[in-house]
Amino acid sequence: MYRVWNFISNYSLLLILGAVLALAWANVDPNSYHHFVEYPLWFNSWFGSDIHHWTLAYGDAAHHYEIGDVEKVVTVHYLVNDMLMAFFFAIAAKEVWEAVILKNGSLRGRKAATPLVATAGGMLGPIAVYLGLALFLGSETFDAVHRGWAIPTATDIAFSYLVGRIVFGAGHPAVRFLLLLAIADDAGGLIILAIFYPSGELAPEWLLVSFGAALAVYGLFNWLPRRLDVGKQTRPYSTWVRKYLNFWPYALAGAVSWFAFAQSGIHPALGLLPIVPAIPHADRAFGIFAEAEKYLTDLLNVIEHALKNPVEVILFFFGLANAGVEFSAISAPTWLVLAGLLIGKPLGIFLFGWIAARPLGLGLPAGMRPADLVVIGAVAAIGFTVALFVASVAFDPGPVQDAAKMGALFSFGAAAIAILAGKVFRVQKQQG
């Protein structure tokens, strides 16, 4: 039994509302929207946007503030994208971690082989189309937009899954295939953000602090209590830690890890990722859309459930702080992002999926046809959330970033293309 609509309504409708409000605001009164996004909340010397860049971005209004001798400023945009979105990426990392590490994880074994190969195609195809078309448009265009190559690699897991069920029906094996592909795509996206889009000058020694915090909290509050409980049926040490300390050691370690990421130059929105594997977790996972998942009482799932409502609100503000683009910004980067998603995704997923299934002999799930890979590729072309995020870190604020964000927003059109592709390729719906 699946709770897809509940998931969509919880995690996506507020996001859409925030994005729509941002679009309307930016096109009615762009100056006030810009000042909202760049509004300074805290001047300091530890973390935030570079003060000089902020002064230029905020314009004359920056002179009204008594800044003092500081180097950083926490703006509304920084608070949302660099701090609060860390909770969103932590939830994504939790699903990826369980899919990889647990014995019945969806990304383990032969069943995941073809989706994983198809995922590689779904990332390399968009990159090839994006950069190839940028080169075709000339060196000037290429130089301006090449840093956005990762934007069309994104797949919005929630919306893609919903559209997949509309196209294939809940019981079609292609829906499961799509979910595996989307989870693997999220994992690839996290790696790309960490490696290719640093938030500042790299200081990798700070990562030792982050991973040290993860190891310390794992050893002291996860491994050690379980070790001491060996042979004790009542598990007194683990019970005491769970009852009296609960999630607080991991919250503290998460704060340390986030700060270390901010100092290391790697995007701080990924700062909670090292802590996720350190938290006690169940020995099985039912999947992100499974009703049974909410009945798991391990600490990792309890934390995820507690974060559900806050993350809903965070995604609203993420849409509000990132989707405010004037329609006049539509230009070459918009079409490059769309081409990468709408052309590169289906081609890459079909080509790599077919190679995995036929020449490599890994096969497709029973009931799936090679033609279904094209439709899956069209569904996976809905980039939206992660595509917006990557656009915001790939480019400095300005016309190129705005144009790329518009491409991410327009990727919703992939839903209509996927439904049409389902009819063209005569997909037989299977209700489950």
Beta strands, then each sheet from edge to edge (+ up, - down):
strand 1: 40-44
strand 2: 49-50
strand 3: 72-75
sheet 1: 1+ 3- 2+
end
